[in-house]
Amino acid sequence: MSELGFGIDIGGSGIKGAPVDLHHGELAEERFRVPTPQPATPDAVAEVVREVLDHFDWDGRFGCTFPAVVQHGVVRTAANVDQSWIGTDGHALLNKVTERKSLLVNDADAAGVAEVRFGAAKDRDGVVLLTTLGTGIGSALVVDGVLVPNTELGHVELDGHDAESRAADSARDREELSWEDWAQRLTRYYGHLENLFWPDLIVVGGGVSKKADKWLHLVETRCEIVPAVLRNNAGIVGAALQAAHHHHKHH
């Protein structure tokens, strides 16, 4: 009998969730998706989270990703959601609206935890750095399996700019960069991160990782750099894992 957890991934366009097999890192059922309410206020989002849990008749604890800095359940930033999230105690809100125990975590952190446990960084010791290249750049820093939360490495300064404004997938799109030109920017970006953290492995996630064969070999790094494995389900799996781990750690 495999142990089940539950993960929900709150994104700018959709809120998706599913029960997760915590031993294999796979979804135990087809995921259920609801469009993110507009405006994406805390109360509106919490109602959808409840709807996703009810869809599966899930009444246990659950983990939830969020596209922001989340410090012990409190949301500190809001790039792609409503500004009213800033300062919101996500745990208190979700616990109340869903009537279940919640754990709210940063979305890139959840993906990083999933990749370390089940994906591209499985069985790798040392310092693993995961970056998701999308509209912005999310990051997760995991050391010997332990997450350093909310690293926000998409916002380091690069050549006088916020790094994600130069190196995210959206910058490639906006400036119509060739794969070669974009890879050159990523080489600069990862070189900067390597000088700061000296990772043993860099894992690249986000939608563009599906096309890694077009550009990843053009990026030069000191350490090994590999595409993420879990792709779209990494957030759901990681959130469920973190919620289960948090529960065991505190009980």
C-alpha positions as CSV (number, residue, x, y, z in Angstrom):
1,M,0.0,0.0,0.0
2,S,1.6,3.3,-1.1
3,E,1.4,6.3,1.1
4,L,-0.7,9.1,-0.5
5,G,-0.3,12.9,-0.1
6,F,-2.0,15.7,-1.9
7,G,-0.5,18.6,-3.8
8,I,-2.0,21.7,-5.4
9,D,-0.1,24.0,-7.8
10,I,-1.4,27.6,-7.8
11,G,-0.3,29.4,-11.0
12,G,-1.1,32.6,-12.7
13,S,-3.5,30.9,-15.2
14,G,-4.5,27.7,-13.5
15,I,-4.9,25.9,-10.2
16,K,-4.2,22.2,-10.5
17,G,-4.2,19.4,-8.0
18,A,-4.1,15.7,-7.5
19,P,-3.4,13.0,-4.9
20,V,0.3,11.9,-5.0
21,D,2.0,8.6,-4.5
22,L,4.7,9.7,-2.1
23,H,6.8,6.6,-2.7
24,H,7.1,6.9,-6.4
25,G,6.6,10.6,-6.9
26,E,3.7,10.1,-9.3
27,L,0.2,11.4,-9.5
28,A,-2.2,8.8,-8.1
29,E,-5.1,10.1,-10.2
30,E,-5.6,12.4,-13.2
31,R,-5.0,16.0,-12.1
32,F,-7.9,18.4,-11.9
33,R,-7.5,22.0,-13.1
34,V,-9.6,25.1,-12.5
35,P,-8.7,28.5,-14.2
36,T,-7.2,30.9,-11.7
37,P,-9.9,33.4,-10.7
38,Q,-9.6,37.0,-11.8
39,P,-8.7,39.0,-9.8
40,A,-6.7,36.3,-8.0
41,T,-7.5,37.5,-4.5
42,P,-6.7,35.4,-1.4
43,D,-10.3,34.5,-0.8
44,A,-11.1,33.7,-4.4
45,V,-8.0,31.4,-4.7
46,A,-8.7,29.7,-1.4
47,E,-12.3,28.8,-2.6
48,V,-10.8,27.2,-5.7
49,V,-8.3,25.3,-3.6
50,R,-11.3,24.0,-1.6
51,E,-13.0,23.0,-4.9
52,V,-10.0,21.0,-6.0
53,L,-9.8,19.1,-2.7
54,D,-13.6,18.4,-2.7
55,H,-13.3,17.1,-6.3
56,F,-11.2,14.2,-5.0
57,D,-13.0,14.0,-1.6
58,W,-9.6,14.6,0.0
59,D,-9.9,15.5,3.6
60,G,-6.3,15.1,4.9
61,R,-3.5,17.6,4.9
62,F,-2.2,19.0,1.7
63,G,0.6,21.1,0.2
64,C,0.1,24.1,-2.0
65,T,2.6,25.9,-4.2
66,F,2.5,29.6,-4.7
67,P,4.3,31.9,-7.2
68,A,5.8,34.1,-4.5
69,V,8.1,34.3,-1.5
70,V,6.3,32.3,1.3
71,Q,7.9,32.7,4.7
72,H,6.4,30.2,7.2
73,G,3.1,30.4,5.4
74,V,3.0,34.2,5.1
75,V,3.1,35.6,1.5
76,R,5.7,38.3,1.1
77,T,5.7,39.1,-2.6
78,A,3.1,39.0,-5.4
79,A,4.5,39.1,-9.0
80,N,1.7,37.2,-10.9
81,V,-1.1,37.3,-8.4
82,D,-3.2,40.0,-6.7
83,Q,-1.2,42.5,-4.6
84,S,-3.6,41.8,-1.7
85,W,-1.7,38.6,-1.1
86,I,1.2,40.5,0.4
87,G,1.2,40.0,4.1
88,T,-1.5,37.4,4.0
89,D,-1.1,34.4,6.3
90,G,-1.7,31.7,3.7
91,H,-1.8,28.9,6.2
92,A,-4.5,30.6,8.4
93,L,-6.6,31.4,5.3
94,L,-6.4,28.0,3.7
95,N,-6.9,26.1,7.0
96,K,-10.0,28.1,7.6
97,V,-11.5,28.0,4.1
98,T,-10.7,24.4,3.3
99,E,-11.2,23.1,6.8
100,R,-8.0,21.0,6.3
101,K,-4.4,21.4,7.3
102,S,-2.3,23.2,4.7
103,L,1.3,24.0,3.9
104,L,1.9,26.8,1.5
105,V,5.3,26.9,-0.2
106,N,7.1,28.7,-3.0
107,D,6.5,27.0,-6.4
108,A,10.2,26.7,-7.5
109,D,11.1,25.3,-4.1
110,A,8.4,22.6,-4.5
111,A,9.7,21.7,-7.9
112,G,13.3,21.6,-6.6
113,V,12.3,19.2,-3.8
114,A,10.5,16.9,-6.2
115,E,13.5,16.9,-8.7
116,V,15.9,16.0,-5.8
117,R,13.7,13.2,-4.5
118,F,12.4,11.7,-7.7
119,G,13.8,13.5,-10.7
120,A,17.0,14.8,-12.4
121,A,18.8,15.2,-9.0
122,K,17.9,11.9,-7.5
123,D,20.7,10.3,-5.4
124,R,22.9,13.3,-5.9
125,D,24.7,14.6,-2.9
126,G,26.0,18.1,-2.3
127,V,24.6,21.4,-3.6
128,V,21.8,21.2,-6.2
129,L,20.5,24.4,-7.8
130,L,17.2,24.2,-9.7
131,T,16.1,27.1,-11.9
132,T,12.8,27.3,-13.7
133,L,13.0,29.4,-16.9
134,G,9.6,30.8,-17.8
135,T,7.9,34.2,-17.5
136,G,10.4,34.9,-14.8
137,I,13.1,32.7,-13.2
138,G,12.3,30.7,-10.1
139,S,15.0,29.0,-8.1
140,A,15.5,26.3,-5.5
141,L,18.7,25.6,-3.6
142,V,18.9,22.1,-2.0
143,V,21.9,21.0,0.1
144,D,22.2,17.3,0.8
145,G,18.4,17.0,0.4
146,V,17.6,20.0,2.6
147,L,15.9,23.0,1.0
148,V,17.1,26.6,1.6
149,P,13.7,28.2,1.0
150,N,12.9,31.4,-1.0
151,T,16.2,32.0,-2.7
152,E,14.8,34.2,-5.4
153,L,17.9,33.9,-7.6
154,G,16.0,35.1,-10.6
155,H,16.4,38.6,-9.1
156,V,20.2,38.7,-8.8
157,E,21.7,41.6,-10.7
158,L,23.2,40.7,-14.1
159,D,24.9,43.3,-16.2
160,G,23.0,46.1,-14.4
161,H,19.6,44.3,-14.9
162,D,17.3,42.1,-12.9
163,A,18.6,38.7,-14.2
164,E,15.2,37.4,-15.2
165,S,14.5,40.4,-17.4
166,R,17.6,39.3,-19.5
167,A,17.6,35.5,-19.2
168,A,14.1,34.2,-18.6
169,D,12.3,32.4,-21.5
170,S,10.0,35.4,-21.8
171,A,13.1,37.6,-22.6
172,R,14.1,35.2,-25.4
173,D,10.6,35.5,-26.7
174,R,10.2,39.3,-26.4
175,E,13.6,40.0,-27.9
176,E,13.3,37.3,-30.5
177,L,16.7,35.9,-29.5
178,S,18.1,32.9,-31.4
179,W,18.8,29.8,-29.2
180,E,22.5,30.7,-29.5
181,D,22.1,34.3,-28.2
182,W,19.8,33.2,-25.4
183,A,22.3,30.4,-24.4
184,Q,25.0,33.1,-24.2
185,R,22.9,35.0,-21.7
186,L,22.2,31.8,-19.7
187,T,26.0,31.1,-19.7
188,R,26.5,34.6,-18.1
189,Y,23.7,34.0,-15.7
190,Y,24.7,30.5,-14.5
191,G,28.4,31.6,-14.3
192,H,27.3,34.3,-11.9
193,L,25.3,31.8,-9.8
194,E,28.2,29.3,-9.9
195,N,30.6,31.9,-8.5
196,L,28.2,32.6,-5.6
197,F,27.1,29.0,-4.7
198,W,29.5,26.5,-6.4
199,P,26.7,24.0,-7.1
200,D,27.5,20.3,-7.9
201,L,24.6,20.1,-10.3
202,I,22.2,22.6,-12.0
203,V,18.7,21.4,-12.9
204,V,16.8,23.4,-15.5
205,G,13.0,23.4,-15.3
206,G,10.1,25.3,-16.9
207,G,8.3,24.7,-20.2
208,V,11.4,25.4,-22.3
209,S,13.2,22.4,-20.7
210,K,11.2,20.2,-23.0
211,K,13.3,21.7,-25.9
212,A,16.6,21.3,-24.0
213,D,18.1,19.5,-27.1
214,K,17.9,22.9,-28.9
215,W,19.9,25.0,-26.5
216,L,21.2,23.3,-23.3
217,H,24.4,22.1,-25.0
218,L,25.1,25.7,-25.9
219,V,25.2,26.8,-22.3
220,E,28.6,26.6,-20.7
221,T,28.9,25.8,-17.0
222,R,31.6,24.4,-14.7
223,C,29.3,21.9,-13.2
224,E,26.9,19.4,-14.8
225,I,23.7,21.0,-16.1
226,V,20.6,18.8,-16.9
227,P,16.9,19.3,-17.8
228,A,14.3,18.7,-15.1
229,V,12.4,15.3,-15.4
230,L,9.1,15.9,-13.6
231,R,8.1,18.9,-15.8
232,N,4.5,19.9,-15.2
233,N,3.8,17.7,-12.2
234,A,6.9,18.8,-10.2
235,G,5.0,21.4,-8.2
236,I,2.1,19.1,-7.2
237,V,4.5,16.3,-6.2
238,G,6.9,18.6,-4.3
239,A,4.0,20.3,-2.5
240,A,2.6,17.0,-1.4
241,L,6.1,15.8,-0.3
242,Q,6.8,19.0,1.7
243,A,3.4,18.8,3.5
244,A,4.0,15.2,4.5
245,H,7.6,15.9,5.6
246,H,6.5,18.9,7.5
247,H,3.9,16.9,9.3
248,H,6.4,14.1,10.3
249,K,9.0,16.6,11.4
250,H,6.6,18.4,13.7
251,H,4.8,15.4,15.2
